[in-house]
Amino acid sequence: MSERSVLEVIAQLVPPKSRVLDLGCGDGALLHHLCTTRGCSGYGIEIADDDLLACARRGVDVIQLNLEEGLALFDDASFDVVLQLDTLQHLRNTEKMLRETARVGRIGIVSFPNFAHWQNRFSVLRGRMPVTKTLPYQWYDTPNIRVGTHADFEVLANKNGLRVLDSFGMHRGAVVRRLPNLLATVAVFKFEKG
Amino acid sequence: MASLGNVTPQSLHFTESLPLQSGATLADYELVYETYGTLNAAKSNAVLVCHALNASHHVAGTYEGQAKSEGWWDNLVGPGKPLDTDRFFVIGVNNLGSCFGSTGPMHVNAATGQPWGADFPVVTVEDWVDAQARLLDRLGIRRLAAVLGGSLGGMQALSWTLRHPERVGHCIAVATAPNLSAQNIAFNEVARRAIITDPDFHGGHFYAHGVVPKRGLRVARMIGHITYLSDDSMEEKFGRELRAAEFGYSTQDIEFQIESYLRYQGDKFSEYFDANTYLLITRALDYFDPARAHGGDLSRAFAIAADKKFLIVSFTTDWRFSPARSREIVKALVDNRISVSYAEIDAPHGHDAFLLEDPRYHGVLKAYFQRIDAELQA
């Protein structure tokens, strides 16, 4: 999965000139892209020191916070778009963070590894936890503490009163709209408060 | 990285009286300052560094012929350092009321012909910022690329964006807070009481008696010092180590190494620091509260700084000005959609960490100043 293509697909979901909050913004590449090519502004949130430095070097506004503690710093609907890309699976307080995302942003965009991709299913059928490009860790040594599927998220969104505006999958740099739960390694959802 | 080498302090006299927050005015005064690096043709690359309690205009570099005379932030400021004097024109100013050369309580009040003593007007962070602005006027600098400060210096940096927003582009505020907590004020008051109740204080006019309230200054410094260090780092450095092999069963002699250390720090401090200055500077700390004029709403206070850019830095083990205090500042800026970055450095040294050389801390500052430099070049 090319980093560049995921970045571009997600960027297209963000309306130009949006106020953006990027939760778990990593090295700031996406936020930088949004600010320089789509007229967006906003902040990245990141806890890791080296990522923080990478953001600082890019000239991206980054705020060092532990997402597990919630988004108390941010008022209701104070951002047009809140991004939670490749972050959801690292958080203990998954549901709380989802609700916070929907509180703070008019729109939320979430992406995470889809455990129900057919290759993962085959691996489990064979009796082993999958180790793939998208899920490259061993079961006993992984930062991914929440393991879910594309279909699971729809259920979770419903449970928390979120309205899904768009959903699809991604696999090897391409958007997957047909049977994403089976055919996509990454799940992408765009939602708002119901 | 090379050091700045030898530097020379300069001094400017101001005859236009300075109106102060208290309603008083300071008629006639002198400001001592140092500059490093070169001001560019556009006069756009100036960075003002504001000092805290026990510091001065001597931010970096050394004094010719004086051993161990490095400036208090020499690890941060210099050629190739995070605040790079090859790119920026850096200015350090000694604040009014301080005791390192600028007009203060030890100087003569022209009106009385006697040293000011405790009658030196009570100055605030805002007064210092106004005086700094006048210095910049004399240097021909209309607008600062950035203002930088730690602790009380960070409060001055924040105050610049509120008081003279059109004259500053970036604000870097380290290990600071939007105001002092009750506990902070309590520590300051204990220090002040120690000084004021020293029999040699004489109501602040000790100069006339040829004495110095050293006992009070020592105790004040000891208290201050405890608040600058983290619990863990004190425990690691000193623990319960004794000076001798066994208890001496004395209540007045030095038993534990931490006592020896604090007494030493206190002794050193009382040799050079002015007692009236200590009272003035701790008061300035107590009074700083930009939200106060806005009904306690810090977000409203920062509305005026809408187009400024900020870097806020805190240290996890700083219990004097904790990260939660810095996050209050970040929230106020975010509420105003102001450009801000915030780093919470996990360094072990408590409040003191802002003066020390942590690679993550210096890395973030360096990256931020490079960003400012890139903006100037564009």
HADDOCK unambig.tbl for C-alpha pairs under 7 A between the chains (distance, minus, plus):
assign (segid A and resid 53 and name CA) (segid B and resid 363 and name CA) 6.86 0.50 0.50
assign (segid A and resid 53 and name CA) (segid B and resid 364 and name CA) 5.78 0.50 0.50
assign (segid A and resid 56 and name CA) (segid B and resid 364 and name CA) 6.49 0.50 0.50
assign (segid A and resid 56 and name CA) (segid B and resid 367 and name CA) 5.72 0.50 0.50
assign (segid A and resid 56 and name CA) (segid B and resid 368 and name CA) 6.26 0.50 0.50
assign (segid A and resid 57 and name CA) (segid B and resid 367 and name CA) 5.13 0.50 0.50
assign (segid A and resid 59 and name CA) (segid B and resid 371 and name CA) 6.03 0.50 0.50
assign (segid A and resid 61 and name CA) (segid B and resid 339 and name CA) 6.58 0.50 0.50
assign (segid A and resid 61 and name CA) (segid B and resid 340 and name CA) 5.77 0.50 0.50
assign (segid A and resid 61 and name CA) (segid B and resid 341 and name CA) 4.84 0.50 0.50
assign (segid A and resid 62 and name CA) (segid B and resid 341 and name CA) 4.80 0.50 0.50
assign (segid A and resid 62 and name CA) (segid B and resid 342 and name CA) 6.38 0.50 0.50
assign (segid A and resid 63 and name CA) (segid B and resid 341 and name CA) 5.21 0.50 0.50
assign (segid A and resid 63 and name CA) (segid B and resid 342 and name CA) 4.47 0.50 0.50
assign (segid A and resid 63 and name CA) (segid B and resid 343 and name CA) 6.39 0.50 0.50
assign (segid A and resid 64 and name CA) (segid B and resid 342 and name CA) 5.70 0.50 0.50
assign (segid A and resid 64 and name CA) (segid B and resid 343 and name CA) 5.20 0.50 0.50
assign (segid A and resid 64 and name CA) (segid B and resid 344 and name CA) 6.10 0.50 0.50
assign (segid A and resid 73 and name CA) (segid B and resid 331 and name CA) 5.37 0.50 0.50
